[in-house]
Amino acid sequence: MHVISRKPFTDAAQKHPNDAEALKDIYKVLRKGTFQSLKSCGASF
């Protein structure tokens, strides 16, 4: 799975400022990871 755009994460962070740091962290994990399925992606969290 590839993260195509950071924009949804930045938009969500602006809409939900209390969760901005968590969204930033999730983006980093997804960006750096190589996942074969959604299930393997979920194992990262």
C-alpha positions as CSV (number, residue, x, y, z in Angstrom):
1,M,0.0,0.0,0.0
2,H,1.3,3.4,-0.8
3,V,0.4,6.8,0.7
4,I,-0.3,8.9,-2.4
5,S,-0.8,12.3,-0.9
6,R,-0.1,14.1,2.4
7,K,-3.0,16.5,1.8
8,P,-5.7,14.4,3.5
9,F,-3.5,14.2,6.6
10,T,-2.8,17.9,6.7
11,D,-6.5,18.7,6.0
12,A,-7.6,16.4,8.9
13,A,-4.9,18.0,11.2
14,Q,-6.3,21.4,10.5
15,K,-9.9,20.2,11.1
16,H,-8.9,18.3,14.2
17,P,-6.0,20.2,15.8
18,N,-6.0,18.1,19.0
19,D,-5.2,15.0,16.8
20,A,-2.6,16.8,14.6
21,E,0.4,15.1,16.2
22,A,-1.1,11.6,15.9
23,L,-2.0,12.2,12.2
24,K,1.6,13.3,11.6
25,D,2.9,10.2,13.2
26,I,0.5,7.9,11.3
27,Y,1.6,9.5,8.0
28,K,5.2,8.9,8.9
29,V,4.6,5.2,9.6
30,L,2.5,4.7,6.5
31,R,5.0,6.6,4.3
32,K,8.0,4.6,5.5
33,G,6.3,1.2,5.6
34,T,5.9,-1.4,2.9
35,F,2.7,-3.4,3.4
36,Q,1.3,-6.3,1.5
37,S,-2.2,-5.9,2.8
38,L,-4.4,-3.8,5.1
39,K,-4.1,-6.5,7.7
40,S,-0.3,-6.2,7.7
41,C,-0.7,-2.4,7.9
42,G,-2.9,-2.7,10.9
43,A,-0.2,-4.7,12.7
44,S,2.0,-1.6,12.8
45,F,-0.5,0.1,15.1
